[in-house]
Amino acid sequence: ERRQAYQDFVDIIIDIFAGKNETKQKSSDVNRLFEFYKKNILFAPPNVVNAFSDYMQYIYVFDNSDPNQTAEHIRKLTEVLKQMRKDLGLSNSDLGENGEKLMRAILKDFDTLL
């Protein structure tokens, strides 16, 4: 059950990064994240809940027009993924301090961002 729930989160994140991040789209993305949270809050361990909460608090104030915030956005997001992987018993070695290398395949400018 957790594996599928975490896959749902990954699907949301991939959709976000594939989208154009328009204001209307951002609202829809946040709603999808709320739905994920509602469905998974009762069984996710504290480290996943805390990382997800930190990420949500960050995106409430995130300004995607500020390139200085992009790296921090990625770090907050990948910390959630890292904690989910840890919960599933997967290794996070060599994925970066916050698991940021998890996004390397998705972000064209990863090497210049982080």
C-alpha positions in Angstrom: 0.0 0.0 0.0 2.8 2.5 0.8 4.7 1.7 -2.3 1.6 2.6 -4.4 1.0 5.7 -2.3 4.5 6.9 -2.8 4.3 6.2 -6.5 1.2 8.4 -6.6 3.3 11.2 -5.1 6.1 10.7 -7.7 3.4 10.8 -10.5 2.2 14.2 -9.1 5.7 15.5 -9.0 6.6 14.4 -12.5 3.4 16.1 -13.8 4.3 19.3 -12.0 7.8 19.4 -13.5 6.4 18.5 -16.9 3.8 21.3 -16.7 4.1 24.9 -17.5 3.6 26.0 -13.8 0.9 28.5 -14.7 -1.1 29.9 -11.8 -4.1 27.8 -12.6 -1.9 24.7 -12.9 -0.1 25.5 -9.6 -3.5 25.6 -7.8 -4.4 22.2 -9.3 -1.0 20.8 -8.3 -1.4 21.9 -4.7 -4.9 20.4 -4.6 -3.4 17.1 -5.8 -0.8 17.3 -3.1 -3.5 17.9 -0.5 -5.4 14.9 -1.7 -2.3 12.8 -1.4 -1.7 14.0 2.1 -5.3 13.2 3.2 -5.0 9.7 1.9 -1.6 9.0 3.4 -1.3 10.9 6.7 -2.4 8.0 8.9 0.2 5.5 7.8 3.2 7.5 6.7 6.0 7.5 9.3 7.0 10.8 11.0 10.0 11.4 8.9 7.9 11.3 5.7 5.2 13.5 7.3 7.7 16.1 8.4 9.5 16.2 5.1 6.2 16.5 3.2 5.1 19.3 5.6 8.4 21.2 5.1 7.9 20.9 1.4 4.4 22.2 1.5 5.3 25.1 3.7 8.0 26.0 1.2 5.7 25.8 -1.9 3.2 28.1 -0.2 5.7 30.9 -0.5 7.7 29.7 -3.5 8.2 32.2 -6.3 9.0 30.3 -9.5 10.2 33.5 -11.1 13.1 33.7 -8.6 15.9 31.4 -9.9 17.6 31.5 -6.4 14.6 29.6 -5.0 14.6 26.8 -7.5 17.5 24.9 -5.9 15.9 25.1 -2.5 12.6 23.9 -4.0 14.4 20.8 -5.4 16.1 20.1 -2.1 12.8 20.2 -0.1 11.1 18.1 -2.7 13.8 15.5 -2.9 14.0 15.2 0.9 10.4 13.9 0.7 11.4 11.4 -1.9 14.4 10.4 0.1 12.3 9.8 3.2 9.8 7.7 1.2 12.6 5.6 -0.1 14.0 5.1 3.4 10.5 4.1 4.6 10.5 1.4 1.8 13.8 0.1 2.9 15.7 1.4 -0.1 19.2 2.9 0.0 19.8 6.6 -0.5 23.6 6.4 -0.7 25.1 8.5 -3.5 21.8 10.4 -4.1 23.0 13.6 -2.5 22.5 15.0 1.0 18.8 15.6 0.4 18.4 13.0 -2.3 18.6 15.8 -5.0 20.1 13.4 -7.5 16.7 11.8 -7.7 15.7 14.7 -10.0 18.7 14.6 -12.2 17.0 12.6 -15.0 14.1 15.0 -15.0 15.7 18.4 -14.9 17.6 19.5 -18.1 19.6 22.1 -16.2 20.2 20.0 -13.0 24.0 20.4 -13.1 23.7 24.2 -13.2 20.9 24.4 -10.6 22.5 22.4 -7.9 
